[in-house]
């Protein structure tokens, strides 16, 4: 056992020798890396072999060492004769552990077949192929393997250039994902487009059917019908229009219809038409249209807007109904009312006189019962006389003969005078006078009192529970408003729309009243002739406030 022991000096000498060999090996590796060595001696099965590069020089070696691609030189057995630092980094190995190793040790198993194919072809021709390098830690690196042969002094070697495709593959993968997403989006877009085309075809078919139905309906109703755009231009007439006017479409399309309107009605027609276009409210108006035989006939026009889901107006649909015969019948009725009213006034006046004589008869004592009958007859006679007077006023309004003298009127005094009579007529009601200031207007005191009496009578008529009625005057800018407020049954929006029309009466299933429905119509005409405004504010079940406004006459 003693013979196997080394002395300290022997160990020191061997250690120095090994250190020298290591330094020599490191110097050799550095020389190879820096291009200072042009030849290699590799020990093989047949002994040492010398490998040199015919065109090798220091510049070429430096270039190979600093390039971004991995560079390897193999002999016929596939042993690595030379490698640059880049290839060593790609396989995550020190350079000294790469040289002298079989190259296929760094090939992933999945790429073994491809590698052999490329190497086999590479000894004959320059070729390329994609492979996977496998490092010691199992990392796979996709590479483009380029092969070309080199003539060395001791024989032919195979030069390999390995280009890292990791970034390219990642880009290709991202591109593939994007392409897949794009393809999916294109498929979705194509599907949606097909669905949209189907929907458009269906809607177009429905629209065509709807249009034909509309034309069929429009051409077979007795009214003249039109449609106009939101700006007012007419873009459709039914056949009735052409039959009535005798004109072609081009003559009356757009704004050409104005030439058909009676000159006396044109300005009012335009004002109401433009107001409806601007407000979006229903267009309704009576005017005269020129017929093909150069005669004018009265028509009632009415148009409503058709809106989309957002409330925007798409177009208007209007009708013009011939009311010439109704106008003639109404004229005959007004004429009859006028004649009948005049004929009734004389016997009513005589009857009222006889009743007054009976009431003041002193020669004999008139029984109390008779006096009561006379008082009731007088009250009924006064009511009948008011109705006759209303009928006469309506007749005068229609004939344009409702004229009266204008003078300065103190509205505070007018209200006080009117309330004095109202308190006497309706003692069960609580009248509150809020007209304390003097307001002066130019008007007819008798007619303005008639309007105020109509307001009060209307409030009394429709107030069953709360008996309070408020009469007030107030200044609004350069006008004065006179209002009568009650707390009765109130009015709906539909009733408010028609409340000032002739012969209109508020119908309520739980509440019935007498009257011809002329008082508010006459009131409206009186206020219009005073160049004022009349209106009502009300909610159903909450009472109503009727008012008129007149221009102030400054003292």
C-alpha positions as CSV (number, residue, x, y, z in Angstrom):
1,X,0.0,0.0,0.0
2,X,2.9,2.2,0.7
3,X,4.0,2.1,-3.0
4,X,0.8,4.0,-4.0
5,X,1.6,7.0,-1.9
6,X,3.1,10.1,-3.4
7,X,5.4,12.4,-1.7
8,X,4.6,16.1,-1.3
9,X,7.1,17.0,-3.9
10,X,5.7,14.6,-6.4
11,X,2.1,15.9,-5.8
12,X,3.4,19.5,-6.2
13,X,5.2,18.6,-9.4
14,X,2.1,16.9,-10.9
15,X,-0.1,19.8,-9.9
16,X,2.1,22.3,-11.6
17,X,2.2,20.1,-14.7
18,X,-1.7,19.9,-14.8
19,X,-1.9,23.7,-14.2
20,X,0.4,24.2,-17.2
21,X,-1.7,21.9,-19.4
22,X,-4.9,23.8,-18.3
23,X,-3.4,27.1,-19.1
24,X,-2.2,25.8,-22.4
25,X,-5.7,24.5,-23.2
26,X,-7.3,27.8,-22.3
27,X,-4.8,29.6,-24.4
28,X,-5.6,27.3,-27.3
29,X,-9.3,27.9,-26.9
30,X,-8.8,31.7,-26.7
31,X,-6.6,31.5,-29.8
32,X,-9.3,29.5,-31.6
33,X,-11.9,32.0,-30.5
34,X,-9.9,35.0,-31.6
35,X,-8.8,33.5,-34.9
36,X,-5.1,33.3,-34.0
37,X,-5.0,29.5,-34.8
38,X,-5.5,28.4,-38.4
39,X,-5.2,24.6,-37.8
40,X,-6.5,22.0,-35.4
41,X,-5.1,18.6,-34.3
42,X,-7.8,16.2,-33.2
43,X,-7.0,12.8,-31.8
44,X,-9.1,10.1,-33.5
45,X,-9.2,6.3,-33.6
46,X,-6.4,6.3,-36.2
47,X,-4.3,8.8,-34.2
48,X,-3.9,12.5,-34.5
49,X,-5.2,14.4,-37.5
50,X,-4.5,17.9,-38.6
51,X,-7.3,20.2,-39.8
52,X,-6.7,23.6,-41.5
53,X,-8.7,26.1,-43.5
54,X,-7.4,27.0,-46.8
55,X,-8.8,30.5,-46.7
56,X,-8.6,31.0,-43.0
57,X,-7.2,34.2,-41.6
58,X,-7.6,36.2,-38.5
59,X,-10.1,38.6,-40.0
60,X,-12.4,35.8,-41.1
61,X,-12.2,34.2,-37.6
62,X,-13.1,37.5,-35.9
63,X,-16.0,37.9,-38.2
64,X,-17.3,34.4,-37.4
65,X,-16.9,34.9,-33.7
66,X,-18.8,38.1,-33.6
67,X,-21.7,37.2,-35.9
68,X,-25.2,36.8,-34.4
69,X,-25.7,33.3,-35.9
70,X,-24.2,30.1,-34.5
71,X,-21.3,28.8,-36.7
72,X,-20.1,25.2,-36.5
73,X,-17.7,23.1,-38.5
74,X,-18.2,19.2,-38.6
75,X,-16.1,16.4,-39.9
76,X,-17.6,13.4,-41.7
77,X,-18.4,11.7,-38.3
78,X,-20.4,14.7,-37.2
79,X,-17.9,15.8,-34.6
80,X,-17.7,19.6,-34.0
81,X,-14.2,20.8,-35.1
82,X,-15.0,24.4,-34.6
83,X,-17.8,26.5,-32.9
84,X,-18.2,30.2,-32.3
85,X,-19.4,31.6,-28.9
86,X,-22.9,32.2,-30.3
87,X,-23.6,28.6,-30.9
88,X,-22.3,27.7,-27.4
89,X,-24.7,30.3,-26.0
90,X,-27.6,28.8,-28.0
91,X,-27.2,25.4,-26.4
92,X,-26.3,27.0,-23.0
93,X,-22.9,25.2,-22.8
94,X,-19.3,26.5,-22.3
95,X,-17.4,26.6,-25.5
96,X,-14.9,24.0,-24.3
97,X,-17.7,21.5,-23.8
98,X,-19.0,22.0,-27.4
99,X,-15.8,21.4,-29.5
100,X,-15.1,17.7,-30.0
101,X,-18.7,16.7,-29.3
102,X,-21.0,15.0,-31.7
103,X,-23.3,17.7,-33.1
104,X,-26.4,15.5,-33.0
105,X,-26.1,15.7,-29.2
106,X,-27.7,19.1,-29.4
107,X,-30.5,18.1,-31.7
108,X,-34.0,17.7,-30.2
109,X,-35.4,14.2,-30.7
110,X,-38.3,15.5,-32.7
111,X,-35.9,17.1,-35.3
112,X,-33.5,14.1,-35.5
113,X,-34.9,12.9,-38.8
114,X,-34.9,16.3,-40.4
115,X,-31.3,16.9,-39.2
116,X,-30.0,13.7,-40.7
117,X,-31.7,14.6,-44.0
118,X,-30.2,18.1,-44.1
119,X,-26.7,16.8,-43.2
120,X,-26.9,14.1,-45.8
121,X,-27.9,16.5,-48.5
122,X,-25.4,19.1,-47.2
123,X,-22.4,17.0,-48.1
124,X,-23.5,17.1,-51.7
125,X,-25.1,20.5,-52.1
126,X,-25.8,23.7,-50.2
127,X,-29.1,23.2,-48.4
128,X,-31.2,24.5,-45.6
129,X,-33.7,23.2,-43.1
130,X,-35.5,24.1,-39.9
131,X,-34.6,22.1,-36.8
132,X,-34.9,22.4,-33.0
133,X,-31.8,22.7,-30.8
134,X,-32.0,21.3,-27.3
135,X,-30.0,22.7,-24.5
136,X,-29.0,20.9,-21.3
137,X,-31.8,22.5,-19.4
138,X,-34.3,21.2,-21.9
139,X,-35.0,24.5,-23.7
140,X,-35.8,24.1,-27.4
141,X,-34.6,26.8,-29.8
142,X,-36.0,26.8,-33.4
143,X,-33.2,27.4,-35.9
144,X,-32.6,27.6,-39.6
145,X,-29.7,25.2,-40.4
146,X,-27.7,26.2,-43.5
147,X,-25.1,23.7,-44.8
148,X,-22.1,24.2,-47.1
149,X,-18.9,22.2,-47.6
150,X,-15.4,23.5,-46.9
151,X,-12.2,22.1,-48.4
152,X,-9.6,21.7,-45.6
153,X,-6.0,20.4,-46.1
154,X,-6.8,17.1,-44.5
155,X,-10.1,16.8,-46.3
156,X,-13.6,18.2,-46.7
157,X,-15.6,19.6,-43.7
158,X,-19.2,20.7,-43.4
159,X,-19.8,24.3,-42.3
160,X,-23.1,24.9,-40.5
161,X,-24.7,28.3,-39.9
162,X,-27.6,28.3,-37.3
163,X,-29.9,31.2,-37.3
164,X,-32.1,31.6,-34.2
165,X,-35.7,31.7,-35.4
166,X,-37.3,32.2,-31.9
167,X,-38.3,35.8,-32.6
168,X,-39.5,35.0,-36.1
169,X,-41.5,32.0,-34.8
170,X,-43.1,34.1,-32.1
171,X,-43.9,36.7,-34.7
172,X,-45.3,34.0,-37.0
173,X,-47.3,32.6,-34.2
174,X,-48.7,36.0,-33.2
175,X,-49.4,36.6,-36.9
176,X,-51.2,33.3,-37.1
177,X,-53.3,34.1,-34.1
178,X,-54.1,37.5,-35.6
179,X,-54.9,35.9,-38.9
180,X,-57.1,33.4,-37.2
181,X,-58.8,36.2,-35.3
182,X,-59.1,38.1,-38.6
183,X,-60.5,35.1,-40.3
184,X,-63.0,34.6,-37.5
185,X,-63.9,38.3,-37.7
186,X,-64.3,38.0,-41.4
187,X,-66.5,35.0,-41.0
188,X,-68.6,36.9,-38.4
189,X,-68.8,39.9,-40.7
190,X,-69.8,37.8,-43.6
191,X,-72.5,36.1,-41.6
192,X,-73.8,39.4,-40.3
193,X,-73.6,40.9,-43.8
194,X,-75.6,37.9,-45.1
195,X,-78.1,38.3,-42.3
196,X,-78.3,42.1,-43.0
197,X,-78.8,41.4,-46.7
198,X,-81.6,39.0,-45.8
199,X,-83.1,41.5,-43.5
200,X,-82.8,44.3,-46.1
201,X,-84.4,42.1,-48.7
202,X,-87.2,41.2,-46.3
203,X,-87.7,44.9,-45.3
204,X,-87.5,46.0,-48.9
205,X,-90.2,43.5,-49.8
206,X,-92.3,44.6,-46.8
207,X,-91.7,48.2,-47.7
208,X,-92.8,47.6,-51.3
209,X,-95.9,45.8,-50.0
210,X,-96.6,48.6,-47.5
211,X,-96.1,51.2,-50.2
212,X,-98.5,49.4,-52.6
213,X,-101.0,49.0,-49.7
214,X,-100.7,52.7,-48.9
215,X,-101.1,53.7,-52.5
216,X,-104.1,51.4,-52.9
217,X,-105.6,52.8,-49.7
218,X,-104.8,56.4,-50.6
219,X,-106.2,56.1,-54.1
220,X,-109.5,54.7,-52.9
221,X,-110.5,57.0,-50.2
222,X,-112.8,60.1,-50.9
223,X,-110.2,62.6,-49.5
224,X,-107.3,64.1,-51.3
225,X,-104.1,62.7,-49.7
226,X,-100.5,63.8,-49.7
227,X,-97.2,63.2,-47.9
228,X,-94.5,65.8,-47.3
229,X,-91.0,65.7,-46.0
230,X,-90.0,67.3,-42.7
231,X,-88.9,70.4,-44.5
232,X,-92.4,70.8,-46.0
233,X,-91.9,69.6,-49.6
234,X,-94.7,67.5,-50.9
235,X,-93.5,64.2,-52.4
236,X,-96.7,62.3,-53.0
237,X,-100.4,62.9,-54.0
238,X,-103.1,60.3,-54.4
239,X,-105.2,60.0,-57.5
240,X,-108.0,62.1,-56.0
241,X,-105.7,65.2,-56.0
242,X,-105.0,64.9,-59.7
243,X,-108.6,64.2,-60.5
244,X,-109.7,67.3,-58.5
245,X,-107.0,69.8,-59.6
246,X,-106.5,68.5,-63.2
247,X,-102.8,69.1,-62.7
248,X,-99.8,66.9,-63.3
249,X,-97.5,65.8,-60.4
250,X,-94.6,68.1,-61.5
251,X,-96.9,71.2,-61.4
252,X,-97.8,70.8,-57.7
253,X,-95.0,68.8,-56.2
254,X,-92.7,70.4,-53.6
255,X,-94.3,73.8,-52.9
256,X,-96.3,73.9,-56.1
257,X,-99.6,73.3,-54.2
258,X,-99.7,77.0,-53.2
259,X,-101.1,77.9,-56.7
260,X,-104.1,75.8,-55.9
261,X,-105.0,77.6,-52.6
262,X,-107.4,80.5,-52.8
263,X,-105.5,83.8,-52.6
264,X,-107.5,84.9,-49.5
265,X,-106.6,81.7,-47.7
266,X,-102.9,81.4,-48.8
267,X,-101.3,83.5,-46.0
268,X,-103.2,81.8,-43.2
269,X,-102.5,78.4,-44.7
270,X,-98.8,79.0,-44.9
271,X,-98.6,80.4,-41.4
272,X,-100.4,77.4,-39.9
273,X,-98.5,74.9,-42.1
274,X,-95.0,76.3,-41.2
275,X,-96.0,76.5,-37.5
276,X,-96.8,72.8,-37.6
277,X,-93.6,71.9,-39.4
278,X,-91.6,73.8,-36.7
279,X,-93.5,72.4,-33.7
280,X,-94.3,68.9,-34.9
281,X,-97.9,69.4,-33.8
282,X,-100.9,68.3,-35.9
283,X,-101.7,70.5,-38.9
284,X,-105.4,71.4,-39.1
285,X,-107.0,74.1,-41.2
286,X,-110.0,75.0,-43.4
287,X,-109.2,76.6,-46.8
288,X,-110.4,76.6,-50.4
289,X,-108.7,74.7,-53.2
290,X,-109.1,75.5,-56.9
291,X,-110.8,72.7,-58.9
292,X,-110.2,71.7,-62.5
293,X,-113.3,73.8,-63.6
294,X,-111.8,77.0,-62.0
295,X,-114.2,76.9,-59.0
296,X,-113.1,76.9,-55.4
297,X,-114.4,74.5,-52.8
298,X,-113.8,74.4,-49.1
299,X,-111.7,71.6,-47.6
300,X,-110.7,70.5,-44.1
301,X,-106.9,69.8,-44.0
302,X,-105.4,67.6,-41.4
303,X,-101.8,66.2,-41.3
304,X,-99.9,64.2,-38.7
305,X,-96.2,63.4,-38.5
306,X,-94.8,59.9,-38.6
307,X,-91.8,59.5,-36.3
308,X,-89.0,57.0,-35.9
309,X,-88.0,55.2,-32.6
310,X,-86.0,58.3,-31.6
311,X,-88.9,60.6,-32.1
312,X,-87.5,62.2,-35.2
313,X,-90.1,63.1,-37.9
314,X,-89.7,60.9,-41.0
315,X,-92.5,62.5,-43.0
316,X,-96.1,63.9,-42.7
317,X,-99.3,62.3,-44.0
318,X,-102.1,64.7,-44.7
319,X,-105.7,64.6,-46.0
320,X,-108.0,67.3,-47.5
321,X,-111.7,66.5,-47.0
322,X,-114.2,68.4,-49.2
323,X,-116.6,70.2,-46.8
324,X,-118.2,72.5,-49.3
325,X,-121.7,71.0,-48.8
326,X,-121.3,71.1,-45.0
327,X,-120.3,74.8,-45.3
328,X,-123.4,75.5,-47.3
329,X,-125.6,73.6,-44.8
330,X,-123.9,75.5,-42.0
331,X,-124.6,78.8,-43.8
332,X,-128.2,77.8,-44.1
333,X,-128.3,76.9,-40.4
334,X,-126.7,80.2,-39.4
335,X,-129.2,82.0,-41.6
336,X,-132.1,80.2,-39.9
337,X,-130.6,80.9,-36.5
338,X,-130.4,84.6,-37.3
339,X,-133.9,84.8,-38.6
340,X,-135.3,82.7,-35.7
341,X,-133.4,84.8,-33.1
342,X,-134.8,88.0,-34.5
343,X,-138.3,86.6,-34.6
344,X,-138.1,85.4,-31.0
345,X,-136.8,88.6,-29.6
346,X,-140.1,90.5,-30.1
347,X,-142.4,88.0,-28.3
348,X,-139.8,87.5,-25.6
349,X,-139.6,91.3,-25.0
350,X,-143.4,91.4,-24.8
351,X,-143.6,88.5,-22.5
352,X,-140.9,90.0,-20.2
353,X,-142.9,93.2,-20.1
354,X,-146.1,91.5,-19.1
355,X,-144.4,89.6,-16.4
356,X,-142.9,92.8,-15.0
357,X,-146.4,94.4,-15.0
358,X,-147.7,91.5,-13.1
359,X,-144.9,91.8,-10.6
360,X,-145.6,95.5,-9.9
361,X,-149.4,95.2,-10.0
362,X,-150.9,97.1,-6.9
363,X,-154.7,97.4,-7.4
364,X,-155.3,94.0,-5.9
365,X,-153.3,91.7,-3.8
366,X,-151.5,89.2,-5.9
367,X,-151.4,85.8,-4.3
368,X,-147.9,84.7,-3.0
369,X,-148.0,81.6,-5.1
370,X,-148.6,83.7,-8.2
371,X,-145.7,86.0,-7.3
372,X,-143.4,83.0,-7.0
373,X,-144.5,81.7,-10.4
374,X,-144.0,85.1,-11.9
375,X,-140.4,85.2,-10.4
376,X,-139.6,81.7,-11.7
377,X,-141.0,82.6,-15.1
378,X,-138.9,85.8,-15.2
379,X,-135.8,83.8,-14.4
380,X,-136.5,81.3,-17.1
381,X,-137.3,84.1,-19.5
382,X,-134.0,85.8,-18.8
383,X,-132.2,82.5,-19.5
384,X,-134.0,82.1,-22.8
385,X,-133.3,85.7,-23.7
386,X,-129.5,85.1,-23.1
387,X,-129.7,82.0,-25.3
388,X,-131.4,84.1,-28.1
389,X,-128.8,86.8,-27.7
390,X,-126.0,84.2,-28.0
391,X,-127.6,82.8,-31.2
392,X,-127.7,86.3,-32.6
393,X,-124.1,86.9,-31.7
394,X,-123.1,83.7,-33.4
395,X,-125.0,84.7,-36.5
396,X,-123.3,88.1,-36.5
397,X,-119.8,86.5,-36.0
398,X,-120.3,84.2,-38.9
399,X,-121.5,87.1,-41.1
400,X,-118.6,89.3,-39.9
401,X,-121.0,91.9,-38.4
402,X,-120.1,91.6,-34.7
403,X,-119.0,95.3,-34.4
404,X,-119.1,97.6,-31.3
405,X,-117.6,100.9,-30.2
406,X,-114.3,100.9,-28.4
407,X,-113.5,103.1,-25.4
408,X,-111.3,103.2,-22.3
409,X,-112.3,100.5,-19.8
410,X,-111.2,100.2,-16.2
411,X,-111.0,96.5,-15.5
412,X,-111.2,96.8,-11.8
413,X,-114.5,98.5,-12.0
414,X,-115.7,96.0,-14.7
415,X,-114.9,93.1,-12.3
416,X,-116.6,94.8,-9.4
417,X,-119.8,95.4,-11.4
418,X,-119.8,91.9,-12.8
419,X,-119.3,90.3,-9.3
420,X,-122.2,92.4,-8.0
421,X,-124.6,90.7,-10.4
422,X,-122.9,87.3,-9.8
423,X,-123.4,87.5,-6.0
424,X,-127.1,88.3,-6.6
425,X,-127.6,85.4,-9.1
426,X,-125.5,82.8,-7.2
427,X,-125.8,83.5,-3.5
428,X,-124.6,80.0,-2.6
429,X,-121.2,80.6,-4.1
430,X,-118.2,82.3,-2.4
431,X,-116.8,84.9,-4.8
432,X,-113.3,86.3,-4.0
433,X,-112.3,89.5,-5.7
434,X,-108.5,89.8,-6.2
435,X,-108.8,92.7,-8.6
436,X,-107.6,95.7,-6.5
437,X,-105.5,97.7,-9.0
438,X,-106.7,99.9,-11.8
439,X,-105.9,98.5,-15.2
440,X,-107.1,100.3,-18.3
441,X,-107.6,98.8,-21.7
442,X,-109.2,99.9,-25.0
443,X,-112.4,97.9,-25.5
444,X,-116.1,97.6,-25.3
445,X,-117.2,97.4,-21.7
446,X,-120.4,95.6,-22.5
447,X,-118.7,92.9,-24.5
448,X,-115.9,92.4,-22.0
449,X,-118.4,92.0,-19.3
450,X,-120.2,89.4,-21.4
451,X,-116.9,87.4,-21.6
452,X,-116.4,87.7,-17.8
453,X,-120.0,86.6,-17.2
454,X,-119.5,83.6,-19.5
455,X,-116.4,82.6,-17.5
456,X,-118.3,82.9,-14.2
457,X,-121.4,81.1,-15.5
458,X,-119.1,78.3,-16.8
459,X,-117.4,78.0,-13.4
460,X,-120.7,77.9,-11.5
461,X,-122.0,75.3,-13.9
462,X,-119.2,72.9,-13.4
463,X,-118.5,73.4,-9.6
464,X,-120.5,70.9,-7.6
465,X,-118.5,70.6,-4.4
466,X,-116.2,73.5,-3.7
467,X,-118.2,76.7,-4.1
468,X,-115.2,79.1,-4.1
469,X,-114.6,81.1,-7.3
470,X,-111.6,83.6,-7.6
471,X,-111.6,86.5,-10.0
472,X,-108.2,88.2,-10.4
473,X,-106.4,90.8,-12.5
474,X,-102.6,91.0,-12.9
475,X,-100.1,92.6,-15.2
476,X,-97.9,90.4,-17.4
477,X,-95.3,92.4,-19.3
478,X,-97.3,94.9,-21.4
479,X,-100.6,93.1,-21.0
480,X,-103.2,92.6,-18.3
481,X,-104.7,89.2,-17.5
482,X,-108.2,88.7,-16.2
483,X,-108.9,85.2,-14.8
484,X,-111.7,83.2,-13.2
485,X,-110.6,80.2,-11.2
486,X,-112.9,77.5,-9.9
487,X,-112.3,74.2,-8.1
488,X,-114.8,72.0,-10.1
489,X,-114.5,69.0,-12.3
490,X,-111.7,70.4,-14.5
491,X,-110.9,69.6,-18.1
492,X,-108.9,66.9,-19.9
493,X,-106.2,67.8,-22.5
494,X,-108.6,66.6,-25.3
495,X,-111.4,68.9,-23.9
496,X,-109.1,71.9,-23.7
497,X,-108.2,71.5,-27.4
498,X,-111.9,72.0,-28.4
499,X,-113.3,74.1,-25.5
500,X,-113.5,77.3,-27.6
501,X,-115.1,75.8,-30.6
502,X,-118.7,76.6,-31.7
503,X,-121.4,74.4,-30.1
504,X,-118.8,72.4,-28.2
505,X,-120.0,71.1,-24.8
506,X,-118.0,69.2,-22.1
507,X,-119.6,65.8,-21.8
508,X,-119.2,63.9,-18.6
509,X,-121.0,60.7,-17.7
510,X,-121.4,61.8,-14.1
511,X,-122.2,65.4,-14.8
512,X,-124.7,66.8,-17.2
513,X,-125.4,70.6,-17.9
514,X,-127.6,72.6,-20.1
515,X,-126.6,75.1,-22.8
516,X,-125.8,75.3,-26.5
517,X,-122.0,75.4,-26.2
518,X,-121.7,79.0,-27.7
519,X,-120.7,81.1,-24.7
520,X,-116.9,80.4,-24.9
521,X,-116.9,80.5,-28.7
522,X,-118.5,84.0,-28.6
523,X,-116.0,85.0,-25.8
524,X,-113.1,83.9,-28.0
525,X,-114.3,85.9,-30.9
526,X,-114.8,89.0,-28.7
527,X,-111.3,88.8,-27.3
528,X,-109.8,88.2,-30.8
529,X,-111.6,91.4,-32.0
530,X,-109.9,93.2,-29.1
531,X,-106.5,91.9,-30.3
532,X,-106.1,89.9,-27.2
533,X,-105.5,86.2,-26.2
534,X,-107.9,83.8,-24.5
535,X,-107.1,80.5,-22.9
536,X,-107.6,78.0,-20.1
537,X,-105.3,76.1,-17.7
538,X,-106.8,73.0,-16.1
539,X,-106.3,69.4,-15.0
540,X,-109.1,66.8,-14.8
541,X,-110.6,66.8,-11.4
542,X,-108.5,69.8,-10.2
543,X,-110.7,72.8,-11.4
544,X,-109.9,75.3,-14.2
545,X,-108.7,78.8,-14.7
546,X,-110.2,80.7,-17.7
547,X,-108.5,83.9,-18.7
548,X,-108.1,86.6,-21.3
549,X,-105.2,89.0,-21.8
550,X,-105.5,92.5,-23.4
551,X,-102.9,95.1,-24.3
552,X,-102.6,97.7,-21.5
553,X,-103.7,101.3,-22.1
554,X,-101.2,103.4,-20.2
555,X,-102.8,106.3,-18.3
